[in-house]
């Protein structure tokens, strides 16, 4: 859905998917991608964390989670110097 350009509908489908199957790690991962692209990094972090909780070998989710956490750590370090 997201790749078709309809992000809102895609997110609605990902939310529906986890209602139907609460252990569907890919739906949480895709929610994280959408949240991240919208700048909603706290929501993205939560979605990626849930994806790796469900599927610990989910490399893409770990990678995206790491990118967010690293950027947040860098922002924190930058403001500590001010």
C-alpha positions as CSV (number, residue, x, y, z in Angstrom):
1,X,0.0,0.0,0.0
2,X,2.7,2.4,0.9
3,X,4.5,1.8,-2.3
4,X,1.3,2.6,-4.2
5,X,1.5,6.1,-2.8
6,X,-1.4,5.7,-0.4
7,X,0.3,5.9,3.0
8,X,-2.9,6.5,5.0
9,X,-4.6,3.4,3.5
10,X,-1.4,1.4,4.0
11,X,-1.2,2.3,7.6
12,X,-4.8,1.4,8.1
13,X,-4.1,-2.0,6.6
14,X,-1.1,-2.5,8.8
15,X,-3.2,-1.7,11.9
16,X,-5.9,-4.1,10.8
17,X,-3.3,-6.8,10.2
18,X,-2.1,-6.7,13.8
19,X,-5.6,-6.8,15.1
20,X,-6.2,-10.0,13.1
21,X,-2.7,-11.4,13.8
22,X,-1.0,-9.7,16.8
23,X,2.2,-11.6,16.1
24,X,2.6,-10.4,12.5
25,X,6.1,-8.8,12.8
26,X,6.1,-7.5,9.3
27,X,3.0,-5.3,9.9
28,X,4.7,-3.7,12.9
29,X,7.9,-3.2,10.8
30,X,5.8,-1.5,8.1
31,X,4.1,0.7,10.7
32,X,7.6,1.7,11.8
33,X,8.6,2.6,8.3
34,X,5.6,4.8,7.8
35,X,6.0,6.5,11.2
36,X,9.7,7.1,10.5
37,X,8.9,8.7,7.1
38,X,6.4,10.9,8.8
39,X,9.0,12.0,11.4
40,X,7.1,10.2,14.2
41,X,10.3,8.6,15.7
42,X,8.8,7.6,19.0
43,X,6.0,5.7,17.3
44,X,8.5,4.2,14.8
45,X,10.8,3.1,17.6
46,X,7.9,1.4,19.4
47,X,6.8,-0.4,16.2
48,X,10.3,-1.6,15.4
49,X,10.8,-2.8,19.0
50,X,7.6,-4.8,18.7
51,X,8.7,-6.3,15.4
52,X,12.0,-7.5,16.9
53,X,10.3,-8.7,20.0
54,X,8.1,-10.9,17.9
55,X,10.9,-11.9,15.5
56,X,14.4,-11.5,17.0
57,X,16.1,-12.2,13.7
58,X,14.3,-9.4,11.9
59,X,17.5,-7.7,10.6
60,X,15.7,-4.9,8.8
61,X,13.8,-3.9,11.9
62,X,16.9,-4.0,14.0
63,X,18.7,-1.8,11.4
64,X,16.0,0.8,11.3
65,X,15.7,0.8,15.1
66,X,19.4,1.3,15.3
67,X,19.4,4.2,12.9
68,X,16.7,6.0,15.0
69,X,18.4,5.3,18.3
70,X,21.8,6.5,16.9
71,X,20.3,9.7,15.6
72,X,18.6,10.4,18.9
73,X,21.8,9.7,20.8
74,X,23.7,12.0,18.4
75,X,21.1,14.7,19.0
76,X,21.3,14.3,22.7
77,X,25.1,14.5,22.6
78,X,24.9,17.6,20.4
79,X,22.6,19.4,22.8
80,X,24.8,18.4,25.8
81,X,27.6,20.5,24.4
82,X,25.5,23.7,24.3
